[in-house]
Amino acid sequence: MKGYKIVKRKFSTAVWPLLAAAAILCAVAPAKAQEKQPNIVFMLMDNLGYGELGVYGGGILRGAPTPRIDKLASEGMRLLNFNVEAQCTPTRSALMTGRFPIRSGTYKVPLGGIPDGLTLWEVTIAELLSARGYATGTWGKWHLGSAEARFPTHQGFDEWYGIPRTYDEAMWPSLNETNSMWPSVGNKQGWNANVAPPEYIYEAHKGENARQVAQLNVDRRRTMEAEITSHAVDFIKRNANATFFAYVAFSLVHFPTLPNPEFAGKTGNGDWADCLAEMDYRAGQILDAIKEAGIEENTIVIFASDNGPEATHPWEGDSGPWRGTYFTAMEAALRAPFIIRWPGKVPAGAVSNEIVHIVDLYPTLARVGGAEVPKDRPIDGVDQLDFFLGKHEHSNREGFPAYVADRLSAVKWRNWKVHFIWQENMYDPPLTLPLPKVINLLTDLKEKRDGELYQGISWVVAPVTKIVAEFLESLEKYPPIKLGTPDPYSPPR
């Protein structure tokens, strides 16, 4: 070799094992350096009841098979005891912050007139992941702030396309019409944009002002699922070589439950079945985009619902074996479908009845993304990653308090449930019970039996009381943010 002199040296035999180990480390190091955090795609359906999907006992029983979602379940873990909050806004808040919404002033759907949504003091999962280098996008309903200052692009997301509030506002203009089968309110006493501003569809990017794309009406509501999917698929394609968090907040099956014109009449079983067919198709489009981008192996896919089934006629949903509707603490309101897939990591075909709450996804996804959760506030979620990966047989959660708005209505603990306030349907008045009602959820799925408190199971009240006492103590130590609190917010010292 030109310019170099080869010198022969003798090595001690004791040195060879060290050299061999060093060679192995050098070979492994580049591979580890190339590993990156997984992408996260979270598909959240709107008011999809427990009994709608084929894999949860629905599908063809509801008029339309759901083969793509059912296949997704076979490729990952399906939960039978995944729990959400009783209303849309609280569930989405819990997902974003890992905190029970009674803490953040987001414990009920806002009705307008006061600042609504998350204060900017809250730290969202999007902010945590963005700080770790994730590209972040969300599409669909936000429901965590209708003022631009609280839009998703001010809460950790790079981009957003969707509505700030809710889809039933699409009905406002149409109820004034006189050429519909619906009884007309009339434009004289009906909705007026000068009294209540219309719901707009927005497009926004971080660091820029949000742009109004169109007014939400019934016709545009029909095409929202296609629009949401198109934006999400485009995001996945653009970020295939990056690391990303895609929060796909689908619109179905929130009322008015209306299919895209391409799906209207497709099943022959009515609008609801057509919507199920469209929902399955749109989820499939997201899954296809992941596969076509070549990132399937390193992408966590979650499919879930934010609430139990609709309660409003004629769009009532199905709750499977459970009783009740959303806006209550009945099992139909709390239990929602949940599927998680991570090829080679989450055991395929796993099914569990262990309790998981949507707040748990905050610390779980933070860990997945290499982020740390805030230490200056109570985080109610618990890390469930090892449970999802099959390393633990049991969930890290035994129970939780179930609030309906600001009312502590029930507590779940293992396979037991204790009701303090009784309300079966969204439109029923909540009734405070003279004595707690104890339910064995393995033997009384419909929560129908009375008087069990005195049948040898009153001991269940003890662990439930412990959950309540610890949570109330936490609320006293860390006073909750009041509904309607404006920004800037700082917690009391």
Number of C-alpha atoms within 10 A of each C-alpha: 5 4 5 6 7 7 5 6 5 5 8 6 8 8 9 11 10 11 11 11 11 12 12 11 11 11 11 11 11 10 9 9 8 7 9 11 17 22 27 23 24 18 21 23 23 24 27 26 31 29 24 26 25 19 20 21 15 20 21 14 13 19 20 25 21 23 17 18 22 18 14 23 24 18 20 25 24 28 23 19 19 21 29 28 34 30 24 27 27 30 26 25 28 29 24 22 27 26 23 27 27 24 22 23 22 31 27 23 19 20 8 11 7 11 17 25 30 29 24 16 13 17 17 24 26 29 21 22 26 20 14 16 14 24 22 25 26 27 27 29 25 24 25 25 20 18 12 14 15 21 24 28 25 18 22 21 26 20 23 27 25 26 24 23 25 19 23 16 18 22 17 20 17 21 18 20 16 13 10 10 7 11 11 14 15 13 14 8 8 15 19 14 11 7 7 10 9 17 22 19 23 21 18 22 17 17 10 10 12 19 13 15 13 12 15 25 20 18 14 15 25 24 16 24 23 18 18 22 21 15 19 26 20 13 20 25 15 11 16 17 11 15 23 25 27 25 21 25 25 26 30 26 24 21 24 20 22 23 27 19 12 11 18 20 15 17 17 11 13 15 20 23 25 25 26 27 23 23 23 19 18 20 21 19 18 21 18 14 19 22 13 13 15 14 16 19 15 19 21 22 22 21 20 23 29 31 33 35 29 26 19 13 9 11 17 18 25 23 26 16 13 22 17 24 30 30 29 29 31 26 27 30 32 28 29 30 27 24 24 26 27 23 16 12 16 21 19 20 14 17 15 16 14 19 22 28 26 26 27 24 22 27 25 20 23 18 18 17 25 15 18 12 21 14 7 7 12 16 19 19 23 19 21 22 20 16 16 25 19 15 12 12 12 16 18 18 17 15 20 22 19 25 24 24 20 15 15 16 23 24 23 25 18 16 16 19 26 23 22 20 23 19 21 22 19 18 13 11 11 16 12 14 12 8 12 19 22 27 25 18 16 9 11 12 15 17 20 8 13 10 11 14 17 11 8 8 13 13 11 17 19 10 16 21 13 11 19 17 12 11 15 13 12 14 14 10 10 15 15 16 20 13 20 17 16 15 13 8 12 10 11 8 4
